[in-house]
Amino acid sequence: MKPAHADDARVVVYSRAGCHLCEAAEQLIAEVCAETGDGWVRVDIEEDADLTSRFTEQVPVTFVDGAQHDFWRVDATRLRSALARRSDG
């Protein structure tokens, strides 16, 4: 499955409203992407029954360049490495 908006941004985070882990992940992703100049988007899983079924126990789920990268927590160092590696390759 290709993540939603993958053509628009290198990082896609699947999350839901009211999720404290999601809020923390989104803030960190925004900071890292601001540093690297890469785009990111947030997709609310509750707007799609299939996404809700697939990710409900794992949010936030982060994809980088169409591949699942993390879930629950985002590590800034790992994210920076993934963005650098994929943009160089």
Secondary structure in CASP SS format (residue, H / E / C, confidence):
PFRMAT SS
TARGET T0000
AUTHOR 0000-0000-0000
METHOD secondary structure of the structure
MODEL  1
M C 1.00
K C 1.00
P C 1.00
A C 1.00
H C 1.00
A C 1.00
D C 1.00
D C 1.00
A C 1.00
R C 1.00
V E 1.00
V E 1.00
V E 1.00
Y E 1.00
S E 1.00
R C 1.00
A C 1.00
G C 1.00
C C 1.00
H H 1.00
L H 1.00
C H 1.00
E H 1.00
A H 1.00
A H 1.00
E H 1.00
Q H 1.00
L H 1.00
I H 1.00
A H 1.00
E H 1.00
V H 1.00
C H 1.00
A H 1.00
E H 1.00
T H 1.00
G C 1.00
D C 1.00
G C 1.00
W E 1.00
V E 1.00
R E 1.00
V E 1.00
D E 1.00
I H 1.00
E H 1.00
E H 1.00
D C 1.00
A H 1.00
D H 1.00
L H 1.00
T H 1.00
S H 1.00
R H 1.00
F H 1.00
T C 1.00
E C 1.00
Q C 1.00
V C 1.00
P C 1.00
V E 1.00
T E 1.00
F E 1.00
V E 1.00
D C 1.00
G C 1.00
A E 1.00
Q E 1.00
H E 1.00
D E 1.00
F E 1.00
W C 1.00
R C 1.00
V C 1.00
D C 1.00
A H 1.00
T H 1.00
R H 1.00
L H 1.00
R H 1.00
S H 1.00
A H 1.00
L H 1.00
A H 1.00
R H 1.00
R H 1.00
S H 1.00
D H 1.00
G C 1.00
END
